[in-house]
Amino acid sequence: MTNLAHWEHIYRTNATDQVSWYAPHLDVSLQLIDRISLAHNAAILDLGGGTSNLVDDLLARGFTNLSVLDLSPAALHAARSRLGALSNKVRWLAADVTQVELVPAHYDLWHDRAVFHFFTDSAQRAAYVRQLTHALKPGGHAIISTFGPEGPTRCSGLDVVRYSASTLAAALSDISGPRLRLLESFISLHPTPSGATQQFLTCLFHLD
Ligand SMILES: C[S@@+](CC[C@H](N)C(=O)[O-])C[C@H]1O[C@@H](n2cnc3c(N)ncnc32)[C@H](O)[C@@H]1O
């Protein structure tokens, strides 16, 4: 099964609030977003946003320049249906982050919860870092959440890479060096809908 077929199958066969990564609100991300004090028209990309409610919470905070990119059209369709008319205020991009053409130096914030850790291949990680450093404005921020050092080794039937703050910062260094400066990191415990607990790492980076 291709990666696209895998995620389409997941979103077509599971209720959006029953997938293991479901959270009613992404509290750690929202606290960080509040802290970096973005303008309401800041360009924000939720990368691999899937059916996350982050976009709802950002609309409710008054952000007006939101994009959600995900490999799975089924996930984006579900998120748009949930939002109804409000979905017209969001740009929806069905694409593979490692291949899509992104506008250079465009985004003030790149948000990724539970996407980067699926890239177990160094070529995929390099492509991701190229996209991130290309699409983020100099001075912009990235919030990246992965499973932490004690987190699961697999998710949704796929292998993942677990990270500490220092290994994530190293993984996001591109060939020209660490342009993404780690500002803060947090470990949190995510309660899954089935009652398990998963350790997450969330890091805030600044593009120098
Ligand atoms: C574990 S889910 C997390 C979804 C969302 N960020 C959240 O926290 O609810 C991973 C998401 O990454 C998306 N994804 C996986 N590989 C991708 C890729 N190469 N490009 C874009 N999205 C991808 C999947 O479709 C899925 O929605």
The ligand as an SDF file (V2000), in Angstrom:
LIG
                    3D

 27 29  0  0  0  0  0  0  0  0999 V2000
   -0.8280   10.9650   13.0610 C   0  0  0  0  0  0  0  0  0  0  0  0
   -1.6570   11.9570   11.9280 S   0  0  0  0  0  0  0  0  0  0  0  0
   -1.6420   13.5450   12.7280 C   0  0  0  0  0  0  0  0  0  0  0  0
   -2.7250   14.4610   12.2370 C   0  0  0  0  0  0  0  0  0  0  0  0
   -2.7870   15.8340   12.9080 C   0  0  0  0  0  0  0  0  0  0  0  0
   -1.5340   16.5590   12.7920 N   0  0  0  0  0  0  0  0  0  0  0  0
   -3.2060   15.7290   14.3650 C   0  0  0  0  0  0  0  0  0  0  0  0
   -2.3870   15.9640   15.2500 O   0  0  0  0  0  0  0  0  0  0  0  0
   -4.3780   15.4080   14.5980 O   0  0  0  0  0  0  0  0  0  0  0  0
   -0.4610   12.1650   10.6440 C   0  0  0  0  0  0  0  0  0  0  0  0
   -0.9640   12.9540    9.4630 C   0  0  0  0  0  0  0  0  0  0  0  0
    0.0950   13.1790    8.5450 O   0  0  0  0  0  0  0  0  0  0  0  0
   -0.4090   13.0460    7.2340 C   0  0  0  0  0  0  0  0  0  0  0  0
    0.7580   12.7390    6.3790 N   0  0  0  0  0  0  0  0  0  0  0  0
    1.5070   11.6080    6.3930 C   0  0  0  0  0  0  0  0  0  0  0  0
    2.5040   11.6890    5.4830 N   0  0  0  0  0  0  0  0  0  0  0  0
    2.3770   12.9040    4.8880 C   0  0  0  0  0  0  0  0  0  0  0  0
    3.0920   13.5760    3.8580 C   0  0  0  0  0  0  0  0  0  0  0  0
    4.1510   13.0040    3.2540 N   0  0  0  0  0  0  0  0  0  0  0  0
    2.6870   14.8110    3.4740 N   0  0  0  0  0  0  0  0  0  0  0  0
    1.6020   15.3870    4.0660 C   0  0  0  0  0  0  0  0  0  0  0  0
    0.8890   14.7950    5.0540 N   0  0  0  0  0  0  0  0  0  0  0  0
    1.2650   13.5740    5.4550 C   0  0  0  0  0  0  0  0  0  0  0  0
   -1.4360   11.9370    7.3360 C   0  0  0  0  0  0  0  0  0  0  0  0
   -2.3680   11.9380    6.2780 O   0  0  0  0  0  0  0  0  0  0  0  0
   -2.0660   12.2520    8.6850 C   0  0  0  0  0  0  0  0  0  0  0  0
   -3.1610   13.1240    8.5610 O   0  0  0  0  0  0  0  0  0  0  0  0
  1  2  1  0
  2  3  1  0
  2 10  1  0
  3  4  1  0
  4  5  1  0
  5  6  1  0
  5  7  1  0
  7  8  2  0
  7  9  1  0
 10 11  1  0
 11 12  1  0
 11 26  1  0
 12 13  1  0
 13 14  1  0
 13 24  1  0
 14 15  1  0
 14 23  1  0
 15 16  2  0
 16 17  1  0
 17 18  1  0
 17 23  2  0
 18 19  1  0
 18 20  2  0
 20 21  1  0
 21 22  2  0
 22 23  1  0
 24 25  1  0
 24 26  1  0
 26 27  1  0
M  CHG  2   2   1   9  -1
M  END
$$$$
